Amino acid sequence: MKQGLFTIKYNKALTSNVYEMVLEGDTSAITAPGQFVNIKLDGYFLRRPISVCDRNEENFTIIYKVVGKGTEVMSQMSEGTLDVLTGLGNGYDLSYAGDHVVFIGGGCGVPPMYWPAKILREAGKKVSVILGFNTKDEIFYEEEFKALGCDVHVTTVDGSYGTKGFVTNVLENLDYSYFYTCGPEPMLKAVYNASKTSGQFSFEERMGCGFGACMGCSCKTITGNKRICREGPVLVKEDILWQK
């Protein structure tokens, strides 16, 4: 974990309430796809945890949804600096990918799929991507995944674009060696039940400190209690214990 000031390179709308922000600064602590950052906003006590979408040596990209006053403030920023904790969470282990990996993202779970998909495409892996949204107006990053050379499938609950239904409607018809997924818990549970192989799940959880001190995001697993911000947010399929 490292704390630093990052300069806003740009901040633009992708949909009516989803924004893409690029922050320039020391990205050395961000070492694995699937990690997240914690952003301090003036006037707000708790930082905002947001997953890393992409990263290089000069900057990193985040994609966030306006869901409250804090993210609404972020959406209005066009310049300046932000105090950011970087390198949080364990991230995805890509060594298990195999020959054909599937990335499954739902809504705000789409952004952390991009960087690992890019890494595996550069390694010559066959990559399929399933992006799940409620309706056509919510879709983002379809073309960015296609530009990587991924086989991209989009689902919408209302059928206004792509496959009507849920990400599992596509997943059940694919042959694959491994999968990575992030999204709301009902989607993750559906993927868990529909998946044919092992895989890794990134969980979204309300957090306090973001680095394991407050224990506010602890959850039970097969191998004991784990903190989503520290031992997670990524858990392997075999370790997940769903709460009743």
N, C-alpha and C positions, 0 to 999 in steps of 0.2 A: 504494500500500500504506500502511496506517495501523495502528498498534498501539494498543490501548485496553482498558480494563476494561469488561466488559458484565455486567449483572445478569440473573440467571435469572428470567424472568417465570413460566414454567412448563415442566415437563418431564414428558411423559406417554407411556405405552405405546400404540402403534397396533396392534401384534401382539405375539406372545410375545417377540420379540427386536428389534423396530424401534420407535424412540422419536422423538417430536417435541419439540423444544426451542425456545423463543422467548427471545431475548436482547435486552435493552434497552440502548441506548447510541448512540454516534455512528456512524451507518451511511453517512455521506457518501462513504466510499471505495468502497462497493459500488455500482458504476455500470452494470453490465450483467448481465442474466440469464445464468447459466452460469458466473459467477465462483464462487470458493470461499473459505473462511476456514480459518485454521490455529489450532487451539486448544491452549493450553498447559495441561497437567494436572500438579498437584503430584506429584513423585516420578517423573516420566517425562521422559526426555531429549528425545525427539522430540515435536513438536506433532502433533496429529491433523488432517489435511486433510479438510474436509467441505463439500460443495456447498451453496450457498444455495438454499433452496426458495422463499422469498418475502421481500420487503423493503419497508419504508416508512421514513419519516423518523425514527421512534422506535425501531424494532426490526427484527430479521430472524429468520427461521425456518430451522432446519435439521432434517433427518430423517436419522437414522443407525441403523446396524445394530450390535448387540453382536457383535463378532467377536474380541475379545481383552480383556485386562485393562484397557486404557485406556478403551475404550468401555463396559466393564462398570462402571467407576467413574463415568463420565458418567451412565449410566442410573439411578444411585442418588442423583443430585443433585436436590434440590428447592428449594434456595435458595443464595444466595451470589453471588460474582462469578467471572468467567473472564477470563483474559488472552488476547485474540484478535487475530490479524493479519487485517485485512479488505482486500477489494479485490484479491484475488490471481487471476491468470489473465486470459485475454482475454475470455471470455464469448462468447455467441452474437451474431451480427450479424443482426438481424431485418429489415433492409431488403431481403433477398432473398426474403421469404416468399411473395409473389404472392397470388392470390385464395383458394387453399385449401391450407393448410399442415397437415402431419401431424407430431405429436410422438410419438416412439417411445421408451418407457422400459422397461427391464428391471430388476426388483428394486430395488436401491439407485440405479439410474439413473432412477427415476421422479421423485424430488424436484426435480431441476433443470429438469424439464419444466413445472412449475407456473407459475412467474413469467412466463416468456415466453409461455405459452399465455394467461395473464390479460391481458398487454399486447396481444396480437394480437386477442383477443376484444373488448377495449375499443376497439380501432381498427376494429372491424366486420368482421374477417376470419372466414372459415369455418375452423374449427379441428377437426380430428379427432385423437384421442389413442388410442394403442395401448399398453396396460399389460400387460407380461408377467411372469408369476410361475410358480413350480413347482406350487403347489397353492392351494386356496381359502383356507387359513388364513394365507397370506402376503400377501394382498391388502390394500392400503391406498390411500387417496386417490381411489378411484373416485368417490365422491359429491362430493368437493371439485371435481374436474374437471367433473362434470355441472353443478354449481352455477354454473360459469363460462359454461355454454351450449355446452360442447364436445360433439361426437359421440364418445362413449367406447366403446372396445372393450377387453375384458379377455380375455387368453389364459392358460390354465394347461396346463402340460406334461402333467399327469395327467388333464385333462378334468373336474376336480371343479367347475369354474365357467367360464362363458363359452365361448369357442372352445377346443377341445382342440388343443394344439400350441404353436406359437411365434408371435412377433409377425409374422413374415414370412407366415404363413398368412392374416393379415388384410391386411397391406400389399399383397400382390399383387392383391387385389381392389378396391383403392381407386384413384380418379383424384385426383391432387393436383398442385400446382404446385411444391412444395418440401417438404423435411423436415428435422427436427432430432432427434437421437437421443443417448441416453446409456445405458450398460449394460456388462455384461461383454464382453470382447473377442470371444468366439465369436459373441455376438449381433450385435455391431457388424459383424463380417465378413459375417454372413448378410444383414444389412440392406444392406450395400454391394453385395452380389451381386444382391439382389432388387429394389433400388430402380430407379425409372424416370427419376428426375430427379437434379439435383445436390442436395446437402444438406450439413449440418454435423454432425460427430461429436464428442462429448465423451468423452475417454478417461480411464479410471481407472488410476492408476499409483502405485506406492509412491514416497514422496517423503522427502527429508531436510529441507532448509531450507524449501521451498515457495515460494521467490521467485527461483530461478535462479542462486544462488551456488555450490551444491555440484555441479551438473551430474549429479546422481544419477538424474534421470528423463528423460535425453535419449533421443530416438528418431530413426530415419532417416525422412526424407520425400522426396518427389520433388524438392523444392527445397533439400535439405540437412538437416543435423541440427537438431532443434528440442527445446527443453525443454518437457515437458508442463506444468510449473508456470508457465512464463513466456510462451512463444509459444503454448502451449495453455492449458487442456486441450482447446480446440475446434480441430479441423482441418477444412478443407473436403474434400469427397469427392475432388476432383481432386488433392489434395496427399498423399493417404495411400499409403504403401508398406508393404504387409503383409509381416511377417517370415515366412520359411519355417520 
